[in-house]
Every structure is written in C-alpha cells, then in structure tokens.
Amino acid sequence: MRDSLVRENATALYRQIADRLREEIAVGRFEPSGRLPSESEIGIRFTVSRVTVRLALDRLEAEGLIERRKGKGTFTAGKRVRHPLDRLRSFHESLRLQGLNASMRHLSAGMTATPPDLTGQFGPNCLEVRRLHLVDGEPVALGRSLLSAELASVDWAAAGEKPIYAILREVTGQPVVGADVEVKAEAAGAAVAESLGGAAGMPVLVMIRRSFFADGACADHAVFHVRPERYSFVLSHRWEG
C-alpha cells in the first residue's frame, strides 16, 4: 500500500515520513514484534529514495523512538519480549501467547553421556534435544534439553513446533507439574553465538530450568541461551494477608 506525501509542502519529505512513523509507533502499529518495515519497504510505501528514508529514521533514532540493529532491522525502542517465570509454560508457547510471529527449528536429537548431577534421574545416558527459537525469523534463543532415554523413540524432526512438555505427556503419560528456574548472564561461546547470529563473547541471558513430574522425578533439564536485547524475564508477586 502506497501513502502519499505533500511534495510541495515546505516540510521536507523525510520529516513528513518521520511524523507519520512517529504517529504509528505511538498507536502501536508495529506491535507486538516492535519491528518496523525495511528501508526499501518504507521507500516503496512513500515513493521516496532510501536516502530520504534513512534521514527519517535518523530523526526517529535521535529522538530515542527506534533502535537499529545491524543485520537485524529497525525496532521500536524499549519493545521487549516478556517471559513470565511464575507460569509453567514451554518457551515456545510463551512466545506465541504474546501474539508474536514465533517459530521453532529442530537442530538435533541424540543420546549423550548424562552429566554427573543427573545420573540419578536419567542413568548413564540421556537424550539431548537442541532447538532454535525465532521471532520474525530471527533467532532469540537456543534451547538444549536433557531427557530420559525413553524419549529417544520420538521422531523429533517430525515433531516440528510441538512443545517438549506436550511430548513428555504423550510418551510418559505424566504431566509436568512444576519447575525450578535459575537465570544468569554470561558470555556466549562460539557455537552458541553462531546459532544466535552473533559473535563469540556476546552477552547472553541463560535460563536453566529443571522440570519435574508429580513424583518429583526430573522430566526435563533445559538450558536456554537468550539474546538479551529485547528479552526480559518477569516474575510477579502478590502479597497475602
């Protein structure tokens, strides 16, 4: 859809574009993802050159309304994905429930030696499943789950975007009833950074989640490495008494 500008107006074209985009940001047109159209898309919309578009975006950036990320696009400033820690949901489900254009990519599934602190739960070997979580086609989190060996019978590539919690219930007949969660920050190693589209040493948030069944047995030991630019972990409390 093309929008017209008043070309004989004394106000420069880039200022008119900036004004139009500013109004649209204010009313939430680019939510929930917060991502603006590309420079070329804006240029086509207003029938102007990319130089004019860049001047408009420069103005909005100077006002603190947008932020540009090299190779990622332009986003409304301060728009962040919120992950509630007080609700038991899969990572992918949490993204989808916010109305985001979320997708999940299967990376690998295979048996591996169980870490010493989990051998009491999973035995000497367990299943490792790796999935990449994306919003608007861009990586936001790399998930690595350790599961009981009985989950090796699942065709993980065919499972697509089905949450691990749902797969656990199908295979074991037991629902996941709770989880212990730890969140910290660290510098990403080369493999994690490459999966997330960044460079080794980039800062990432790390969520370690141990999910369990009603009998206390470990259902899933998951580690998520998360890009922090637009992601927030949120914990809500309600006072009683």
C-alpha positions in Angstrom: 0.0 0.0 0.0 1.4 3.4 -1.0 1.0 6.5 1.1 1.2 10.0 -0.4 3.2 12.9 0.9 2.7 16.6 0.3 5.6 17.2 -2.0 5.0 20.9 -2.4 4.9 21.3 1.3 7.7 23.3 2.9 8.2 20.5 5.4 10.9 18.2 4.0 9.8 14.7 2.8 11.9 12.9 5.4 10.2 14.9 8.2 6.8 14.0 6.9 7.8 10.4 6.9 9.2 10.7 10.4 6.0 12.3 11.6 3.9 9.5 10.0 6.0 6.8 11.5 6.1 8.5 14.9 2.3 8.5 15.0 2.1 4.8 14.0 4.6 3.9 16.8 2.5 5.8 19.3 -0.6 3.9 18.4 1.2 0.5 18.4 1.0 -0.2 14.7 4.3 -2.2 14.9 3.4 -4.3 17.9 3.8 -6.9 19.2 7.1 -7.6 17.5 8.2 -3.9 17.5 9.8 -4.4 14.1 9.5 -1.6 11.5 9.4 -2.3 7.8 12.7 -2.3 6.0 14.1 0.8 4.4 13.2 -0.4 0.9 9.6 -1.2 2.0 9.2 2.3 3.5 10.7 3.8 0.4 8.1 2.0 -1.8 5.3 2.9 0.5 6.1 6.7 0.3 7.7 6.6 -3.2 10.9 8.1 -2.0 14.6 7.2 -2.1 16.3 5.1 0.6 18.4 8.2 1.4 15.2 10.0 2.3 14.0 7.1 4.4 17.4 7.0 6.2 17.0 10.7 7.1 13.6 10.0 8.5 14.9 7.0 10.6 17.9 9.1 11.7 15.4 11.6 13.1 13.4 9.0 15.0 16.6 7.4 16.3 17.8 10.7 17.6 14.5 11.1 19.4 15.0 7.7 21.1 11.9 6.2 19.4 13.7 3.5 17.4 16.8 1.4 17.5 18.7 -0.1 14.6 20.5 -3.4 14.8 23.0 -4.3 12.1 21.8 -7.2 10.1 18.5 -7.4 12.1 16.4 -4.4 11.2 14.8 -1.5 12.9 12.7 -1.8 16.1 10.7 0.5 18.3 12.8 1.3 21.3 12.1 -0.5 24.5 9.9 -3.2 23.0 10.8 -6.4 24.7 9.6 -9.9 24.7 8.4 -10.8 28.3 8.8 -14.4 29.6 6.8 -14.9 32.9 8.7 -17.0 35.4 5.7 -17.6 37.6 3.8 -19.6 35.0 4.6 -23.1 33.8 4.7 -22.8 30.0 7.1 -24.0 27.3 9.4 -21.4 25.9 7.7 -21.6 22.5 4.2 -21.3 24.0 5.3 -18.2 26.0 6.3 -16.5 22.8 3.1 -17.5 20.8 0.8 -16.3 23.6 2.2 -12.8 23.3 1.0 -12.7 19.7 4.5 -12.9 18.3 5.4 -14.4 15.0 7.3 -17.2 16.7 8.7 -20.3 15.1 11.0 -23.2 16.3 13.6 -25.0 14.3 14.8 -28.5 15.2 18.6 -28.7 15.3 19.5 -32.1 16.6 18.5 -35.0 18.9 20.7 -37.8 20.1 22.0 -39.8 23.0 24.8 -38.4 25.1 26.5 -39.1 28.4 24.5 -37.8 31.4 26.1 -35.1 33.5 27.1 -36.4 36.9 24.4 -34.4 38.8 21.6 -36.0 36.7 22.7 -39.7 36.5 20.4 -40.4 39.5 17.5 -39.3 37.4 18.4 -40.3 33.8 21.0 -43.1 34.3 24.4 -43.1 32.5 23.0 -41.9 29.2 20.2 -39.5 28.3 18.7 -37.8 25.2 19.9 -34.3 24.2 17.5 -32.2 22.1 18.5 -28.9 20.6 16.0 -26.4 19.2 16.3 -22.8 18.0 13.6 -20.3 18.8 12.9 -17.5 16.4 10.7 -14.4 16.3 10.1 -12.8 12.9 12.5 -15.3 11.5 15.4 -14.1 13.8 17.0 -16.2 16.5 16.1 -15.2 20.0 17.0 -18.3 22.0 18.9 -21.6 21.7 17.3 -24.4 23.8 19.1 -27.6 24.9 17.1 -30.2 26.8 18.3 -33.4 28.5 15.6 -36.0 28.7 15.1 -39.6 29.7 16.3 -42.2 27.2 12.8 -43.3 26.6 12.2 -40.1 24.7 14.7 -41.3 22.0 11.8 -43.1 20.3 10.3 -39.8 19.3 10.8 -38.5 15.8 12.0 -35.1 16.9 12.4 -33.7 13.3 8.8 -34.6 12.6 7.6 -33.2 15.9 8.0 -29.7 14.5 7.0 -27.0 16.9 5.3 -29.3 19.4 6.3 -28.2 23.0 8.5 -30.7 24.9 6.0 -30.6 27.8 3.3 -32.0 25.4 5.7 -34.7 24.1 6.6 -35.7 27.6 3.0 -36.2 28.5 2.3 -38.3 25.4 5.3 -40.6 25.9 5.2 -40.9 29.7 1.6 -40.4 30.4 2.5 -37.9 33.1 2.1 -34.1 33.1 4.9 -31.8 34.1 3.7 -30.2 37.3 6.4 -27.8 38.3 9.9 -26.4 37.5 12.8 -24.8 39.3 14.3 -21.9 37.3 17.6 -20.1 37.5 18.5 -17.1 35.4 22.0 -15.6 35.0 24.2 -13.8 32.4 27.3 -15.0 30.7 29.5 -14.5 27.6 28.4 -16.9 24.8 30.8 -19.4 23.4 31.4 -19.7 19.7 28.9 -22.4 19.0 26.1 -20.7 20.9 26.9 -17.3 19.4 26.8 -18.7 15.9 23.4 -20.3 16.4 22.1 -16.9 17.7 23.6 -15.0 14.8 26.2 -13.2 16.9 29.9 -13.3 17.7 31.7 -15.3 20.3 31.8 -13.4 23.6 28.4 -11.7 23.0 26.4 -11.3 26.2 23.5 -13.7 26.7 20.9 -14.5 29.3 20.9 -18.1 30.4 17.8 -19.7 31.8 18.3 -23.1 33.5 15.0 -24.9 34.1 14.6 -28.3 35.8 11.0 -29.5 35.2 9.6 -32.4 37.2 6.7 -34.8 37.4 4.3 -35.2 40.4 6.5 -37.8 42.0 9.5 -35.4 41.9 11.3 -37.2 39.1 13.1 -34.9 36.7 11.2 -34.6 33.4 13.4 -32.2 31.5 16.6 -30.4 32.3 16.8 -27.5 29.9 19.2 -24.6 29.3 18.2 -21.7 27.1 20.7 -19.2 25.9 18.8 -16.0 25.1 19.6 -12.8 23.2 19.1 -10.0 25.8 18.4 -7.0 23.5 14.6 -7.5 23.5 14.0 -10.2 26.0 13.0 -9.9 29.7 12.3 -12.5 32.3 9.5 -11.3 34.6 8.5 -12.6 38.0 5.2 -11.4 39.5 4.4 -11.5 43.3 1.1 -11.0 45.1 1.2 -10.1 48.8 -1.1 -12.1 51.0 -2.6 -11.1 54.3 
